């Protein structure tokens, strides 16, 4: 597909005798801000792992014009940076040391930082608002501060695509908004392609330019948030029988809420 950075064709994945993903095909355009949503067990994280080449799959995934299977890890890192939902740091590195690790795929075989490395680290630390934390130990920071550090680390890798799996699951409302505001800015101003998995439908619908909705290991539908976030689709995907509404937010994006009757 023209202008695609990632193309997925007939993707399937099995773990033992269980099919986790089945027959998924879609493409991600350059500079797209794509949100992947769906209930628990829909296959969202498995999809991410397949794109990254972390698990075996059938079908084809192309990054640029090259098969992901043929890419060595260093080349993959130059195309895609990844931020998982949670990172446990065994060693208590400083923030500066954490950020410097992002440049390994761009340096030489001896591990020396590339020529632009120091400027890139300063740039993304400033953008993420963590430049004043550079000398702090990572385990001394709050969960919100740590996640902004890891976001800056992923950004400083300067890959074409940023892939995030539930990046705000442990953040409060303020830090989650700050996190996604920065992503939106980088997508808008620097043309960064972003793919994120999120359980918060309202957050995803507010920021994403397009949503891919998964159910039972398949792609249920994909499109602009205002086109696909409606009561019919939500009931079909999440198994809700009633009491759910999708209205427009002041920003013109879908806003979903469930009535008290449905919760009870």
C-alpha positions in Angstrom: 0.0 0.0 0.0 1.3 3.4 -0.9 2.8 5.5 2.0 2.6 2.6 4.4 5.2 2.1 7.0 3.8 -1.2 8.3 1.8 -3.7 6.3 0.2 -6.7 7.9 -1.2 -9.5 5.7 -3.1 -12.5 6.9 -1.4 -12.5 10.3 -2.1 -15.5 12.5 -0.5 -16.6 15.8 -1.0 -19.8 17.8 0.2 -20.6 21.3 0.1 -24.4 21.7 -3.3 -25.4 20.4 -4.9 -22.0 21.0 -5.3 -19.5 18.2 -4.5 -16.0 19.6 -4.7 -14.1 16.3 -6.4 -15.2 13.1 -6.3 -13.6 9.6 -5.5 -10.0 10.5 -4.7 -7.7 7.6 -4.2 -3.9 7.7 -1.7 -1.2 7.1 -0.3 1.7 9.1 0.4 4.9 7.1 3.5 7.0 7.7 2.8 9.8 10.3 -0.4 8.0 11.5 -1.5 8.1 15.1 -3.2 4.7 15.4 -4.9 3.4 18.6 -5.6 -0.3 19.1 -8.4 -1.1 21.4 -10.5 -4.1 22.4 -11.4 -6.2 25.5 -9.0 -8.3 27.5 -7.9 -11.3 25.5 -8.6 -9.7 22.1 -4.9 -10.2 21.0 -3.7 -6.6 21.2 -0.4 -7.3 23.0 0.2 -10.4 20.9 -0.2 -8.2 17.8 2.5 -5.9 19.2 4.8 -8.8 19.9 4.4 -10.1 16.3 5.3 -6.7 14.8 8.4 -6.7 17.0 9.3 -10.2 16.0 9.2 -11.4 19.6 7.0 -14.4 18.9 6.4 -16.7 15.9 3.5 -16.0 13.5 2.1 -17.0 10.1 1.4 -14.5 7.4 3.6 -11.5 6.6 4.6 -8.3 8.3 6.5 -5.7 6.3 8.2 -2.7 7.8 8.9 -0.2 5.0 9.3 -2.6 2.1 11.2 -5.3 4.0 9.9 -8.4 5.7 10.1 -8.1 9.5 11.4 -11.7 9.6 14.5 -10.7 7.7 15.5 -7.8 10.0 18.2 -8.2 12.6 17.5 -6.5 15.9 19.7 -3.5 15.3 17.8 -2.6 12.1 14.5 -3.3 13.7 15.5 -0.8 16.4 16.2 1.8 13.8 12.7 1.4 12.4 10.6 0.8 15.6 11.1 1.9 19.2 8.9 0.1 21.8 7.6 1.1 25.2 5.8 -1.7 27.2 3.2 -1.1 29.9 5.7 -1.7 32.7 9.5 -1.8 32.9 11.2 -3.2 36.0 14.8 -1.9 36.3 17.0 -4.2 38.3 20.0 -1.9 38.4 19.4 1.6 39.8 20.8 3.6 36.8 20.6 7.4 36.6 18.1 9.0 34.2 21.1 10.1 32.0 22.3 6.5 31.8 18.8 5.2 31.0 18.5 7.7 28.2 21.9 6.9 26.8 21.0 3.3 26.2 18.6 4.4 23.5 21.5 5.3 21.2 23.1 1.9 21.0 21.5 1.0 17.7 22.9 4.2 16.2 26.5 4.0 17.6 29.4 1.9 16.5 30.2 -1.8 17.3 32.2 -0.7 20.4 29.1 0.9 22.0 30.2 4.5 21.5 27.4 7.0 21.2 26.8 8.5 17.8 27.7 12.1 17.0 24.2 13.4 17.5 23.6 11.4 20.7 24.2 14.0 23.4 22.0 16.6 21.6 19.2 14.0 21.0 19.2 13.0 24.7 19.0 16.7 25.8 16.2 17.4 23.3 13.9 14.5 24.3 14.6 15.0 28.0 13.5 18.6 27.6 10.4 17.6 25.6 9.4 15.0 28.2 10.0 17.5 31.0 12.5 15.3 32.8 15.7 17.3 32.0 16.0 18.3 35.7 16.0 14.6 36.7 19.1 13.6 34.7 21.3 12.9 37.8 18.5 11.1 39.8 18.4 7.4 40.2 15.5 5.8 38.2 14.1 3.9 41.2 13.9 7.1 43.3 11.3 8.6 40.9 7.5 8.4 41.0 5.7 6.1 38.6 4.7 9.1 36.5 8.3 10.5 36.3 9.6 7.0 35.5 7.2 6.6 32.6 8.2 10.0 31.2 11.8 8.9 31.4 11.1 5.7 29.5 9.1 7.6 26.9 12.1 10.0 26.4 14.3 7.0 26.1 12.1 5.5 23.4 11.9 8.8 21.6 15.7 9.4 21.7 16.1 6.1 19.7 14.7 8.3 16.9 13.0 5.4 15.1 10.4 5.9 12.4 7.7 4.3 14.5 6.9 4.4 18.2 5.0 1.4 19.5 3.4 1.6 22.9 1.5 -1.1 24.9 -0.7 0.4 27.6 1.7 3.2 28.3 -0.5 5.0 30.8 -2.0 2.1 32.7 -0.2 3.1 35.9 -0.5 6.8 35.5 -3.0 9.3 37.1 -5.2 11.5 34.9 -2.8 14.4 34.8 0.3 12.3 33.9 -1.7 10.4 31.3 -2.8 13.6 29.6 0.7 15.0 29.7 2.0 11.8 28.2 -0.5 11.8 25.3 -0.2 15.5 24.7 3.5 15.0 24.1 2.8 12.1 21.7 0.2 14.2 19.8 2.7 17.1 19.5 5.5 14.8 18.2 3.1 13.2 15.7 1.9 16.6 14.5 5.2 18.6 14.5 7.8 15.9 13.8 5.7 13.4 11.8 6.3 10.5 14.2 4.3 7.4 13.4 2.6 6.2 16.6 0.8 3.0 17.4 -0.5 2.5 20.8 -2.6 -0.1 22.7 -5.0 1.3 25.3 -8.0 0.0 27.3 -9.3 3.5 27.9 -11.6 4.1 25.0 -12.2 7.8 25.7 -8.4 8.5 25.9 -7.8 6.5 22.7 -10.7 8.2 20.8 -9.6 11.7 21.9 -6.0 11.4 20.6 -5.9 8.8 17.8 -6.4 9.7 14.1 -7.6 6.2 13.5 -8.7 3.3 15.7 -8.3 -0.5 15.1 -10.8 -2.4 17.2 -9.9 -6.1 18.0 -12.2 -8.9 19.2 -11.4 -12.6 19.7 -8.0 -12.3 17.9 -9.5 -10.6 14.8 -9.8 -7.1 13.5 -13.4 -6.2 14.1 -13.3 -2.8 12.5 -11.0 0.2 11.8 -11.6 3.8 11.0 -11.8 7.3 12.4 -13.0 7.4 16.0 -16.1 9.3 15.2 -17.0 6.7 12.6 -16.6 3.5 14.6 -17.2 4.4 18.2 -20.9 3.9 18.6 -23.3 1.9 20.7 -23.7 -0.9 18.2 -20.0 -1.6 17.9 -19.3 -1.2 21.6 -22.0 -3.8 22.5 -20.8 -6.2 19.9 -17.1 -5.9 20.9 -17.4 -5.7 24.7 -20.5 -7.9 25.2 -22.6 -5.1 26.7 -26.3 -5.6 26.6 -27.4 -2.1 27.2 -26.9 1.1 29.1 -24.0 2.4 27.0 -23.9 5.6 25.2 -21.4 7.3 22.8 -21.8 11.1 22.6 -19.6 13.9 21.3 -17.1 15.5 23.5 -16.5 19.3 23.4 -13.5 18.5 21.1 -15.9 16.7 18.7 -14.5 13.2 19.5 -16.6 10.3 20.8 -17.1 10.1 24.6 -18.3 6.8 26.0 -20.1 6.2 29.3 -22.0 3.4 30.9 -25.1 4.0 32.9 -25.6 2.9 36.5 -28.1 0.2 35.4 -25.5 -1.5 33.2 -22.8 -1.5 35.9 -25.2 -3.0 38.4 
